[in-house]
Amino acid sequence: MRDLEAPAEDPQYVFRICVESISDQNLRSRLAEVAGTIAISAEEYLHKASNKQLFSIAPNNCRNDDIAIGRVTKKELKNVYSQHLVSKKKAS
């Protein structure tokens, strides 16, 4: 596996910016509620990556319509990623 340099951006800041771009106020509120947990998970990921321990992170095997964290479904989290974080339609 190739080693990639971790982004310099603060994960919590990036998540907050993505959440702020969501027009659905209910979803935006629920995502804001889990921002701290997302930040902790990002720290854990970076720590485990630097120690080559990514395999030890438990997978989230819930279905897309199941709650994955807080009051947010797996599908909603995936949509934040695909539509707001890596969307080719949004400015970098």
N, C-alpha and C positions, 0 to 999 in steps of 0.2 A: 504494500500500500504506500502511496506517495504521501510525504509530509507536506502539509500546506500551512502557510503562515496564517495565524489567527487575525481576523480583522481588528483594526485599532479602535473602532467605534465601540462605545459603551452599549452593551446589549439592552439594558433597561431604557436608555435614551432612544435607541432605534425602535424598540417595541412601542414606546410611548408615541413617537412620531407616526408610526403606522396606525396605531389606534386612533389618534386624532384625525386621521384622514377618512375615517369611517363615518358615513352619514347617518346610519341607524343608531340613534341615541341609546336605545336599550342595549344593543350589542356593545357599543362603545363603553357603556357603564360596566357591563359584566366583564369585559376584557380588562378595563382599568383595575377592577377588583383583584385580578390575578397577576398584575404586573410584578409585584414583589416575589411571588412564587416563580415567575418566569425568570427574573433576575437571579434568584438562587440556583435555579436549574442551569442557567447559562454558566454561572461560576463553577458548578459541579462538572459540567461538560468540559470546560477549559482545563480544570484541574486534572480530570481523568484523561483528557487527550494528551496533556503534557507528560503524563505517567504511563502512556500507552495502555490505558485501562478502559477504553470506551466500551469494550465488550461487557463490562460489569454493570452498565446502565440497563435497568430493566425495561423491556419494551412496553409500550402502551397498546394492549391488544383489544381495546374497546372498539365497538362499531362506530361508524361515522356519526350516528345520531345519539350516541351515548355521551354522557357528561365525562369529559376528560380531566377537567380541573375547575375547581370552583363551580360556577354555573355556566360554563362554556363547553360546548360539544367539541368533539374531535373534528367534525366537519368545519365548524366555525374557525377553529385554530388553523386548520389546513388552508382555509380561504384567506385568512389574514396573511399567511405566508405567500400563497400563490398570487393573490390579487394586490397586495400592498407592499410586500417586501421584495419580491423578485419579478414583479410584473414588468413585462417589456413595454407596456403602455404608459408607465409612469416615468417621470424624469429621475435620473440617478442622483 
